[in-house]
Amino acid sequence: MERLAPAKVQLLSGRTGKIFYAENAPPELSARITDFVGWRGPFTVCGGRVKGIFDILAPNYRTVQKTADLDGFWKTSYPELKNQLKRRYPRHPWP
């Protein structure tokens, strides 16, 4: 069961992202925005059969956006969001 529906996943940053499951909703991979840098493709569980969504968190661990298309997020939403987050969290590095 843990292999098909894990509670956590190792991210490229070396940190661990939590996966939340809810009835009648896709699974959500939750981690800070900088932990998703370099992630390519969709988030899936159950051997690639179930697509999930990314719960993208600010440095304070609050959701800034949920999306199934992380590549699209980096191209469209992130440039504007980056400016807002840089002002609010100036000590954090922003890719």
Residue pairs with C-beta under 8 A, 6 or more apart in sequence:
4 45
4 46
4 47
5 19
5 21
5 27
5 45
5 46
6 19
6 45
7 18
7 19
8 16
8 17
8 18
8 19
9 16
9 17
9 19
9 29
10 16
11 17
11 31
11 35
11 36
11 39
12 35
12 37
12 38
12 39
13 34
13 35
13 37
13 38
15 31
15 32
15 35
16 31
17 29
17 30
17 31
17 35
18 29
18 30
18 31
19 27
19 28
19 29
19 30
19 45
19 52
20 27
20 28
20 30
20 55
21 27
22 28
26 50
26 51
26 52
26 53
26 68
27 43
27 45
27 50
27 52
27 53
28 52
28 53
28 54
28 55
28 66
29 43
29 52
29 53
29 54
29 55
30 55
30 57
30 63
31 55
31 56
31 57
32 56
32 57
32 58
32 59
32 61
33 56
33 57
33 58
33 59
33 64
33 85
34 92
34 93
34 94
34 95
36 54
36 56
36 70
37 95
39 70
40 71
42 51
42 52
42 68
42 69
42 70
43 51
43 52
43 53
43 54
43 68
43 70
44 50
44 51
44 52
45 52
51 68
52 68
53 66
53 67
53 68
54 66
54 67
54 68
54 70
54 73
55 63
55 66
56 63
56 64
56 65
56 66
56 67
56 73
57 63
57 64
58 64
58 85
58 88
58 89
59 85
59 89
59 92
60 89
64 81
64 85
65 73
65 77
65 81
67 73
67 77
82 94
85 92
85 94
86 94
